[in-house]
C-alpha cells in the first residue's frame, strides 16, 4: 500500500534511509520479503511528522457504542469454532493505509468489503473483519520520543459502531515505533474489554532505542508477543469475554525472532498473517518461507495488496488461489 515503506537493499547491505509510512501489515520483497531490489521509492508518500502533542492514552467517550450480548460475530470462539475472518484495513482519511480509509464514507467502504467477503463463502463460515490502525508509526520522535501517535478514542467508537452494524469484528492495529507492544495494547483496554474487539500487531514497525522507523526493519520476539497474549488471556478471564483474536503481521522470518518461545494462552487465538507482496508465485513462496517456523497452535493468515501486488506482480490473487493456502484470516489493503 502507499503508506508503507519499501526499502531498497543490495544483497545483504544495510537498509536504505528513505521510507514511506507503513500500512496495516508488512510489505515484502517479491520472493524474499526483506528487500525490493531495483524498486524506486520516489512515488511513495513520506512518513508523516509526529504531532507535538504527547500521544497519551486515547480518550474514551462516556457513552460508547452499545455493547452487544455475547451473540458476537462468529460466536464465542470464532477461530476455534472454524470460522474464517475476511476483511479490509485502514485509517480514516488515509487511502494509502488501506481501502477502508479511501474517501470519507465508512458505510460505503464496508458495503464494498462485505461484497468481497461473500466471495470467500464456502465450507467455513465467514466473519467480516475491520482492521483499524490505532497506533501509527512516524519518522520523527514526537514529544515523548516514541515515533508513534495514538488515534482519538472517538474514532475507535465510530468504527466499532460500524463494525457492529456490519456484524464484523474490529481489530486494533498497532505500529509501536519505540514504544512496547504491551504498553500500546494496554492503552486500548477500554475497547478490548468489548466482546468483539481484538488486536493486530505490526512488528515491522517495532524498533529499538537509537533506531528510526523506516530506516530499519523492526522486529519483535516470541517473549514480547507472550506479554500481549498473557494480558489478553487475563482480560478475557476477568471480564468473561469471548475469544480474543491477536494477529501478528510478518513479512519475512526475521520480523518475529525466537518464535519457538511463543506460547498459547486460554481465551485468545494467535494468527500469523503473511504479508508478502508481488506476483502470485512470489507471494506463495513468501508464504511457504514465513509459515515454516509457525508453532502448531498459531493459525495462519494471508495479506493482499490492491495496489502493490498489481504493480509488482501484474495482478491480484483470486479468492480461489488464496483459499488453496487454507488461511483462516484474509486481509486486503
PEDA-V16791 format. One record per helix or strand of 2 or more residues. SS is the DSSP state (h for helix, s for strand). FROM is the first residue (numbers start at 0). TO is the last residue. If there is no record, write none. Layout:
SS,FROM,TO
SS,FROM,TO
This chain:
s,83,89
h,94,96
h,98,100
h,105,119
s,125,136
s,147,149
h,152,164
s,168,173
h,180,186
h,188,191
s,196,201
h,202,204
s,219,220
h,221,238
s,243,249
h,252,254
s,255,256
h,258,260
s,267,273
h,279,290
s,298,303
h,307,312
h,318,322
s,328,331
